[in-house]
Amino acid sequence: MKAIRVHQLGEPEVMRLEDVPDLKPGAGQIVVRVCAAGVNPVDTYIRSGMLHQRELPYTPGSDAAGTIETLGEGVGKKFKTGDHVYIAGTLSGAYAELALCEESQVYPLPQHVSFAQGAAVGVPYATAYRALFHRARAQAGETVLVHGATGGVGIAAVQIARAAGMIVIGTGGTEEGRDTVREQGAHHVFDHHAADYTKRIAEITNNEGVNVVLEMLANVNLGNDLSLLSRKGRVVVIGNRGRVEIDPRDLMSRDASVHGMSLFNADESELSSIHAGIVAGLENRTLRPVVNQEMPLADAPRAHRAVLEAGAHGKIVLIP
């Protein structure tokens, strides 16, 4: 089979398409025929050596969608060969024609959801779900600001929050991206480059502030986020690329809080809850992954550059 392999950490060009042996499942494992693999920013951090050092060589990626190729001994009866599935985690890597997974990493993909959309589910939707419900404890009727709503996690957060009965505010850096956020259900959308965007958000909340902020770039926005919070408001930091200085009085005066979040910290019970909610949302069509670009598997280096570009919207997927 073909797979992207990384033999040394570094720039995107360290990823190369190679021939590797086909995969065989062990007990409790599943081999999935990959029809599309999702590209996430975290994949680039691992490849560059910034995060979660991997044993070399390795195949990048944790998210994909496709069909079940083979089942290992002891796999439960909910899966059969040929089933459409998405995977959230893999033992062998997702940027490949086949992926080896534990049964717990494989989830049913409704027939109306494309494989490219299925590849956009794992990290983005699980991150958004955990940030909203496990960290922020967001509730129906609360106002949620998705700060940086045009990417994979941001669009997922907009859809999940809207479906759960929250008032959703989204921000984006381009008109095209903001149009996408509106289409996905945000009640209000603002340009976070505009000088008056914080004032306008305050106005639509009657100066009471937002209950929850999901922050994709804390080193740039966290100081502004704190000034936008309501009493007992919560910020969940999902993304960050540097240090930031804040005024703690903005937290103290509101009894507010800032929560860090990494999907890698979710335990098995949390992941089970997260994906039960995601599968239900896919089935009832309230969750609709947005794919912006499909690239050949060999273009993984180009995809790793594109996923970090400012103004990107929707998901990038690789097609084996």
Protein Blocks (a to p, Z undefined) as FASTA:
>chain_A
ZZdddfbgcdfklpccdddddddddehiacdddfbdcddfklmmmmnopgopaddddded
jbdcdddfbdcehiafkbcehiacddeddfkbjabfbdcddfklpccddfklcfklmmmm
mmmmmmmmmmmmmmnopaehiacddehjkbmmlmmmmmmmmmnopacddddfbfklmmmm
mmnopabdcdfkbfklmmmmmmmnoonopfbdcdfblmlmmmmmmmmpcehiacddfbdc
bdcdddfklmmmnopacddddfklpcfklmmmmmmmmmmmmmnopaccddfbdcdfklmm
mmmmmmmpghiacjddddZZ
